[in-house]
């Protein structure tokens, strides 16, 4: 996973409503929840929910599947696993080999 994707995912989860939505979908498991169930459980207006789901879907943290007139939302565990793996990528390695961060990395 690259830094931009990880940052996008973390930014989306940095909003309390989106974090609540994602955690609710994780709790629901692989079957997911339909939009009405999410709205009812979190007491979020439909337009607000649509806005937040759009961000989570755009970051690849949630997928949506249309079944007839119902839209099922599911947490994408692989994407979150990738973010966590990215964050822990150099865990406990120390800093001997890279004392000064490259200028290009600081700027981006």
N, C-alpha and C positions, 0 to 999 in steps of 0.2 A: 504494500500500500504506500502511496506517495503522501508527502506532507500536505498537499492541497486537499486531497480527499479526506484525510484524517481531520484536518482543521475544519472542513465543511461539516463533517459528522458531529464533531464536538460542538461547533457553533450552533447547530440545530438543537442539540440536546441541552444547550446552555439556557434555553427558554423553559420556564417551569411548566407551561402547558404542554409543550412538545415532549418534555421529559415524562410527564404524567401519562401522556398518550403511549409513548414507547413502553414504559413500564407496565401499563395495562395490557398491551399487546403481548409482551413477554409472559405475563401472568396467564393470558388466555392460551398460550402455547400454539402449536402448529395449526390448529383449526382457525385461529384468528377470531376476529369479531367484525360484525357488520357496523357500518357507520352509525346507525341509529343506536346500537348498544353502546358504542363508545360515547356518543353524545349524552345518552341517559346516565351512564355510570359516572361521567366526569362533569355533568351539568354545564356543558359548553354550548353556546349558540352554534347553529349549523354553519353559518358563514365563517365564524372564528375557527371551528373545527376544520373546515375545508382548507382554510389558509394554512393552518399548522400541519395538516396532513400533506399538503403540497410540498412543504419544506422537507418533511421526513422522507417522502417518496423521492424527491429530487436528490437527496443525499444518499439514497440507496438503503436507508435504514428500515423502510417499510415498503411492502408491495401491496397493490390493490388488484383484486380479481372481481370482475363483474359476473354475477350469476343471476341471470334474469334481470330483475329490477333492483337487486341487492348488490352492494359493493362490500366485499370482504377484505379487511385489512389484516396483514400479517407482519410481525417483526421479522427482519432479516438477520438471523443470528450470525451468519457468516460475515456480514459486513461489520457487525459489532465486534466479533472475534478478531477481525482484521485490525480494527482500531486499537483494541487492547494489546494485540501482538505488536503493533507499531509502537505503542507507548512503552512497552517493555523490551523492545528490540535489543538494546544495549545494556540491559540491567546488570548492574554490579561489575561492569568491565573496568571501571576507573577512568582516569583521564590522562594517563601518561602519553598516549600516542597523539592526542589532539588538544594540546594546551591552548591553542588560539583558534577560534572558529574562523573559517574562511569568510572573507568579506562578502562574497556572493551570497552566502547563506544568511548573513545578517540583514542584507538588503531585501531579501525576498520574503 
